[in-house]
């Protein structure tokens, strides 16, 4: 039985947003003045949004007025890198300050994965909570739930969830929209749970009598797969993995953004008047497949569903900014917008993302995409706004990595990290706030193997994998059996391997990797 204080379902989200938007025509003053050195912090983490996918980064075939508004009031960064070129390891590193490649269980997670961040680890949410912050997470999670993989009982409270790693409140998707289970999890339980349709999930075998995209393509009335994604069908879309049940708890893809955003906006309204600041981890699904935005966005962009999804993401950003304005707390809220990895076009669904691309360049001038060791895999947009503390309408090309954001934000709020916490994170708060435009000396990126990026050079260590992704999308992996070295000052496109001509540089960057690997083993 669902308790009376459960939040409303995804189907009611658009009405909730309308009601909340109407309740305040003018900005309100917060009931308390929060500590100016402990701002509210909102991390907006887009999914598969490329460096070149928004107007501040040169996009011309899609309009992003709310992201533009954020950039006009803050600093746009042009050399920020996610730690990895795929979702799970990227998010793990952001929230723990530890390189995901140090563990062998941080690869792209199944929807029934057990918790990858273990309750004994100290997270960014723990850090904020230690300084009196109220903490929350909304949207895509993709870092596992429950204690053990494949053993979750989705019909009861999960024995391990985000409350165990520092989040006071959460309303999340277990993994991604293309993976089962296709339900929201709210504070450790399936939201809007339907006891008449108990949930079963398997990544091994289908349940008897349940249709699949492979065997029942006539039931794919919303989107058809291009490769993979042909297992259980939910909302007329094939998924990865098998699922039975769910009933009224099942999401509708066209309402995912509305639901996530409505819950986040409600959280802002409920917490704005409190003396203690809040930390919000807001993760959208829009640009990740399956792309099936709400009908008010569909058919509006020349790039089709992917362009519509970018517009929907921009709308979500605007809803959060409007809520801050209405509550009168925008001036003491640090907003950070970024993406978990680079973009991908055909990632499993026939949505014409390739055919309708036109002259739009999702990675800007850079080579590679999601899954790739080239820059397009990890170079991501990043915009930071904090009125009066972050330069407005500014741009910084300082080399920076998500790995350093935990220590940097900890420094900002005066947090003391326990010994061993955030072992790879460095305090770069000046760079994150745009007041220090110098480069980090180097950063490390992760795809099939490791890469090192300095202000001038990009080194990709040898890898025996093939040059192209073999299971679907037409993407260069960046793999090569020989060392690769690119002069990024000479060409952003990583077109000429100059390793043989610069052996001393190769040696220096190889040593950075060797020492970084060893430092974790022998601190």
C-alpha positions in Angstrom: 0.0 0.0 0.0 1.4 3.4 -0.9 1.6 5.9 1.9 -0.3 9.2 1.7 2.8 11.3 1.5 4.0 9.6 -1.7 4.6 12.1 -4.5 2.3 12.0 -7.5 2.9 9.8 -10.5 4.5 10.8 -13.8 1.0 11.2 -15.4 0.2 14.1 -13.0 3.5 15.9 -13.4 2.5 18.4 -16.1 -0.5 19.5 -14.0 1.7 19.8 -11.0 4.1 22.0 -12.9 1.3 24.2 -14.0 -0.1 24.6 -10.5 3.3 25.4 -9.0 4.1 27.8 -11.7 0.8 29.7 -11.1 1.3 29.9 -7.3 3.8 32.7 -7.5 3.8 35.5 -10.1 6.6 37.5 -8.5 9.8 36.4 -6.7 9.4 35.6 -3.0 11.9 36.2 -0.2 13.2 33.2 1.6 12.1 32.9 5.2 15.8 32.8 6.3 19.0 34.2 5.0 21.3 31.3 4.1 25.0 31.4 4.7 26.6 33.1 1.7 29.6 30.7 2.0 27.3 27.7 1.9 25.1 28.2 -1.2 22.4 25.8 -2.4 24.1 23.6 -5.0 22.3 22.0 -8.0 24.2 19.8 -10.4 22.3 19.3 -13.6 23.7 16.2 -15.3 22.5 15.7 -18.8 22.8 12.3 -20.5 24.6 11.8 -23.8 24.5 15.6 -24.4 27.4 16.5 -26.7 29.8 19.4 -26.5 28.3 21.0 -29.6 24.6 20.3 -28.8 23.5 23.6 -27.4 23.6 27.2 -28.6 26.3 28.5 -26.2 28.6 26.0 -27.9 27.7 26.9 -31.4 24.6 24.8 -32.2 22.4 26.5 -34.8 19.8 23.8 -35.5 18.3 23.7 -32.0 17.3 26.5 -29.7 18.3 26.4 -26.0 17.0 29.7 -24.5 17.2 28.5 -20.9 20.7 27.1 -21.2 21.6 30.4 -22.9 20.1 32.2 -19.9 22.3 30.2 -17.6 25.4 30.9 -19.6 24.6 34.6 -19.8 24.5 34.7 -16.0 27.6 32.5 -15.5 30.7 31.1 -17.0 30.8 28.7 -20.0 33.7 26.2 -19.9 35.2 24.9 -23.1 37.7 22.3 -21.7 35.9 20.2 -19.1 36.0 16.5 -19.3 34.0 13.7 -17.9 36.1 10.9 -16.4 34.7 8.2 -18.8 33.0 8.0 -22.2 30.1 6.0 -20.8 27.5 6.7 -18.1 28.1 4.4 -15.1 31.8 5.0 -14.7 31.5 8.7 -15.3 28.8 9.1 -12.7 30.6 6.9 -10.2 33.7 9.1 -10.4 31.7 12.3 -10.2 30.0 11.2 -7.0 32.9 9.5 -5.2 36.0 11.4 -6.4 37.6 8.0 -7.3 38.5 6.9 -10.8 36.1 4.2 -11.8 38.8 2.3 -13.6 40.3 1.4 -10.3 37.5 -1.1 -9.9 36.4 -3.9 -12.2 32.6 -3.5 -11.5 32.0 0.0 -12.8 31.2 -0.8 -16.4 27.8 0.1 -17.8 25.4 -1.3 -15.4 22.3 -3.5 -16.0 19.0 -2.3 -14.6 19.1 -5.0 -11.9 22.7 -4.2 -10.8 23.4 -4.1 -7.1 24.6 -0.8 -5.6 28.0 0.0 -7.2 28.7 2.8 -4.7 28.7 0.8 -1.5 27.2 2.2 1.7 30.7 2.2 3.3 32.0 4.7 0.7 31.9 8.4 1.3 30.1 10.3 -1.4 29.5 13.8 -2.5 26.1 13.6 -0.9 27.6 12.5 2.4 30.0 15.4 2.2 27.2 18.0 1.7 25.1 16.4 4.5 28.1 16.6 6.9 27.9 20.4 6.5 24.2 20.6 7.3 22.8 20.3 3.8 19.6 18.6 2.9 20.4 16.3 -0.1 18.4 14.9 -2.9 18.6 13.1 -6.2 16.2 13.1 -9.2 16.2 11.3 -12.5 18.6 8.8 -14.0 20.7 6.9 -11.5 22.4 4.0 -13.3 24.6 3.1 -10.3 22.7 0.1 -9.0 20.2 -0.5 -6.3 19.8 -3.1 -3.6 22.6 -5.2 -2.1 23.2 -7.8 -4.8 22.8 -7.9 -8.6 19.7 -9.7 -9.7 18.4 -10.3 -6.2 16.2 -7.3 -5.7 12.6 -7.7 -4.7 11.0 -4.8 -6.6 7.8 -5.3 -4.6 9.2 -4.3 -1.3 11.5 -1.7 0.2 15.1 -2.2 -1.2 17.6 -3.2 1.5 20.2 -0.7 0.1 19.4 2.6 -1.7 20.5 6.2 -2.0 19.7 6.9 1.6 22.7 4.7 2.5 25.1 6.9 0.5 24.0 10.3 1.7 20.8 11.2 -0.1 17.9 12.3 2.2 15.4 12.0 -0.6 15.4 10.5 -4.1 13.0 10.0 -7.0 15.0 8.1 -9.6 15.1 5.7 -12.5 17.0 2.5 -11.5 19.2 2.7 -14.6 18.3 4.2 -18.0 15.1 4.5 -20.0 16.2 1.7 -22.4 16.7 -0.8 -19.5 14.1 -2.5 -17.3 12.7 -2.0 -14.7 10.7 0.9 -16.2 9.5 2.3 -13.0 10.5 5.2 -10.7 12.1 4.5 -7.3 11.1 6.9 -4.6 13.0 6.7 -1.3 13.8 3.0 -1.7 10.4 1.8 -3.1 8.7 1.6 -6.4 6.7 4.8 -6.8 3.0 4.4 -7.4 3.3 0.7 -6.8 0.5 -1.4 -8.1 0.0 -4.5 -5.9 -2.2 -6.1 -8.6 0.7 -6.2 -11.0 3.8 -7.4 -9.0 7.1 -6.7 -10.7 9.6 -9.3 -11.9 12.9 -8.5 -13.6 15.5 -10.7 -15.3 18.5 -10.1 -17.5 18.8 -13.8 -18.3 15.5 -15.1 -19.7 12.1 -13.8 -20.6 9.0 -14.6 -18.6 6.5 -17.1 -20.2 3.9 -15.4 -22.4 5.5 -11.9 -22.3 6.0 -10.3 -25.7 9.4 -9.0 -26.9 10.5 -6.6 -29.5 12.3 -9.4 -31.4 9.2 -11.7 -31.6 6.4 -9.1 -31.6 7.5 -6.1 -33.7 3.9 -5.2 -34.3 3.6 -4.1 -30.7 6.4 -1.5 -31.1 3.9 1.4 -31.8 6.1 4.2 -30.4 9.7 3.4 -31.4 11.4 0.5 -33.2 14.9 -0.8 -32.5 17.8 -0.5 -34.9 20.1 -2.8 -33.0 19.5 -4.6 -29.7 16.8 -3.2 -27.5 14.5 -6.0 -28.6 13.6 -7.6 -25.3 10.6 -6.6 -23.1 8.1 -4.1 -24.5 7.0 -1.2 -22.3 5.0 1.7 -23.7 5.3 0.5 -27.3 9.1 0.5 -27.0 11.5 -2.4 -26.8 14.0 -2.5 -23.9 17.2 -4.2 -22.7 16.3 -6.9 -20.2 13.0 -8.7 -19.4 10.3 -7.4 -17.1 6.8 -8.6 -16.1 4.2 -6.6 -14.2 4.3 -3.0 -13.0 0.8 -1.9 -14.0 0.2 1.7 -13.1 3.8 2.1 -11.8 5.2 1.8 -15.3 6.4 5.1 -16.8 5.4 6.6 -20.1 8.5 7.8 -21.8 6.8 11.0 -23.0 6.2 12.0 -19.4 9.7 11.1 -17.9 11.0 14.7 -18.1 7.8 16.1 -16.7 7.8 13.7 -13.8 11.5 14.2 -12.8 11.3 18.0 -13.2 8.0 18.3 -11.3 9.5 16.4 -8.3 12.6 18.6 -8.4 10.7 21.8 -8.6 8.5 20.7 -5.8 11.6 20.0 -3.7 12.9 23.5 -4.4 9.6 25.1 -3.3 9.5 23.0 -0.1 13.1 23.6 0.9 13.7 27.2 -0.2 12.4 28.8 3.0 14.6 26.7 5.3 17.7 28.0 7.0 19.8 25.0 5.9 20.9 24.9 2.3 20.2 22.0 -0.1 22.2 20.0 -2.5 20.3 18.6 -5.6 21.7 16.0 -8.0 19.3 16.4 -11.0 19.9 13.9 -13.9 17.9 14.0 -17.1 17.3 11.2 -19.5 16.1 13.3 -22.5 18.9 12.8 -25.0 19.6 9.2 -24.1 17.7 6.6 -26.0 14.9 5.9 -26.4 14.2 9.5 -27.4 10.5 10.0 -27.1 9.8 13.5 -25.7 6.5 14.9 -24.7 4.2 15.7 -27.6 4.5 19.4 -27.0 8.2 19.1 -28.1 7.8 16.3 -30.8 8.0 17.3 -34.4 9.3 20.8 -33.6 13.0 20.4 -34.5 14.5 19.8 -37.9 16.8 17.1 -36.4 13.8 15.0 -35.4 13.5 13.3 -32.0 17.0 14.0 -30.9 16.6 17.7 -31.5 13.2 17.6 -29.8 14.9 15.9 -26.8 17.5 18.6 -26.5 14.7 21.2 -26.5 13.0 19.2 -23.8 16.2 19.2 -21.7 16.4 22.9 -22.1 12.8 23.2 -20.8 13.7 21.3 -17.7 16.6 23.6 -17.1 14.3 26.5 -17.4 11.8 25.1 -14.9 14.5 24.8 -12.2 15.8 28.3 -12.9 12.2 29.7 -12.7 11.7 27.9 -9.4 14.8 29.5 -7.9 13.7 32.9 -9.1 10.2 32.5 -7.7 11.6 31.6 -4.3 14.1 34.4 -4.4 17.1 32.2 -3.9 18.8 32.3 -7.3 21.5 34.6 -5.9 22.6 32.1 -3.3 22.4 29.0 -5.5 25.3 27.5 -7.4 24.0 25.8 -10.5 26.4 23.5 -12.5 25.3 22.1 -15.8 27.2 19.4 -17.6 26.9 16.0 -19.3 28.0 12.5 -18.3 29.8 11.7 -21.5 29.9 12.5 -25.2 27.0 12.2 -27.7 25.8 9.3 -29.8 23.3 9.3 -32.7 22.1 5.7 -33.5 22.3 4.0 -30.1 19.7 1.3 -30.7 16.5 2.9 -32.0 15.3 3.9 -35.4 14.7 7.6 -34.6 16.5 9.1 -37.7 19.1 10.9 -35.6 21.7 10.2 -38.3 19.6 11.0 -41.3 18.2 14.3 -39.9 21.5 15.6 -38.5 22.2 18.1 -41.3 25.2 20.3 -40.5 24.8 19.9 -36.7 28.0 18.7 -35.1 27.2 17.1 -31.7 30.9 17.1 -30.7 31.7 20.4 -32.2 35.1 20.3 -33.9 36.3 17.3 -31.9 36.7 13.7 -33.1 34.9 10.7 -31.5 31.6 10.1 -29.7 30.3 8.3 -26.7 32.2 5.1 -26.1 35.3 6.6 -27.8 38.8 7.4 -26.4 38.9 10.4 -28.7 38.0 13.8 -27.2 34.4 13.6 -28.3 33.9 10.8 -25.8 34.7 12.8 -22.7 34.8 16.5 -23.6 31.5 17.8 -22.3 29.7 21.1 -22.0 29.9 22.8 -18.5 28.2 26.0 -17.4 28.4 27.4 -13.9 26.3 30.2 -12.4 26.4 31.7 -9.0 25.4 35.4 -9.2 28.1 37.7 -7.8 30.6 34.9 -7.2 31.0 33.4 -10.7 31.8 35.8 -13.6 28.8 36.4 -15.7 28.7 36.0 -19.5 32.3 34.7 -19.3 34.2 31.9 -20.9 37.0 29.7 -19.5 39.2 27.3 -21.4 40.8 26.0 -18.3 41.5 22.2 -18.5 39.4 20.5 -15.8 37.9 17.1 -15.0 34.7 16.0 -13.2 37.0 14.0 -10.9 38.0 17.2 -9.1 34.5 18.5 -8.4 34.0 16.6 -5.1 37.1 18.0 -3.5 36.4 21.4 -5.0 32.9 21.7 -3.7 34.0 20.3 -0.4 36.5 23.1 -0.2 33.8 25.6 -1.0 31.5 24.6 1.8 34.3 23.9 4.3 33.8 20.1 4.5 36.4 17.8 6.0 36.8 14.6 4.0 37.6 11.4 5.9 40.9 9.7 5.3 40.7 7.8 2.0 37.6 9.6 0.7 37.7 11.1 -2.8 41.2 9.6 -3.3 41.6 11.0 -6.8 39.9 14.4 -6.4 41.9 17.6 -6.1 40.7 21.0 -4.9 40.2 23.1 -8.0 37.5 25.4 -6.7 38.9 28.5 -8.3 38.7 26.8 -11.7 35.2 25.6 -11.1 34.0 29.1 -10.1 35.8 30.7 -13.1 38.0 32.8 -11.1 41.2 30.8 -11.9 41.6 30.3 -15.6 44.8 28.4 -15.4 44.9 24.7 -16.6 45.0 21.6 -14.5 48.4 20.1 -15.2 46.8 16.9 -16.6 43.6 14.9 -16.4 42.9 11.2 -17.1 40.1 9.9 -19.4 38.7 6.4 -19.6 37.2 4.5 -22.5 38.4 1.0 -23.4 41.8 2.1 -21.9 43.2 5.2 -20.3 44.2 8.5 -21.9 46.1 11.5 -20.5 45.2 15.0 -21.5 47.4 18.0 -20.8 46.9 21.6 -22.0 48.7 20.7 -25.2 48.8 17.0 -25.6 46.5 14.0 -25.7 48.1 10.5 -25.2 46.0 7.3 -25.7 47.7 4.2 -24.4 47.9 1.2 -26.8 44.8 -1.1 -27.0 44.3 -4.2 -29.0 40.6 -3.7 -29.5 39.1 -3.0 -32.9 39.0 0.5 -34.4 35.1 0.6 -34.6 32.3 -0.3 -32.2 31.1 -3.8 -33.5 27.7 -4.1 -31.8 25.8 -1.3 -33.4 26.7 2.4 -33.5 29.2 3.5 -36.2 31.7 5.1 -33.8 35.5 5.1 -33.7 36.8 3.5 -30.5 40.1 5.3 -30.5 41.8 1.9 -30.0 45.2 1.3 -31.7 48.0 -1.2 -30.9 50.6 1.6 -31.0 50.8 4.6 -28.6 48.9 7.6 -29.9 49.9 11.2 -29.3 48.0 14.2 -30.6 49.0 17.9 -30.4 45.6 19.5 -29.4 47.0 23.0 -30.0 47.6 22.1 -33.6 44.4 20.2 -34.3 41.3 19.5 -32.2 40.4 16.7 -34.5 43.2 14.3 -33.4 44.2 13.8 -37.0 48.0 13.2 -36.8 49.6 10.8 -34.5 52.9 12.4 -33.5 54.1 9.8 -31.0 57.1 8.7 -32.9 58.3 12.3 -33.3 57.9 13.1 -29.6 59.2 10.2 -27.6 60.0 12.4 -24.5 56.4 13.6 -24.3 55.1 10.0 -24.7 57.4 8.9 -21.9 56.3 11.7 -19.6 52.6 11.0 -20.1 53.1 7.3 -19.7 54.7 8.0 -16.4 51.7 10.1 -15.3 49.5 7.0 -15.9 52.0 4.7 -14.2 52.3 6.9 -11.1 48.5 7.5 -10.9 47.8 3.8 -11.0 50.4 3.1 -8.3 49.4 5.9 -6.0 46.1 4.2 -5.2 47.8 0.9 -4.4 50.6 2.5 -2.4 49.3 5.8 -1.0 
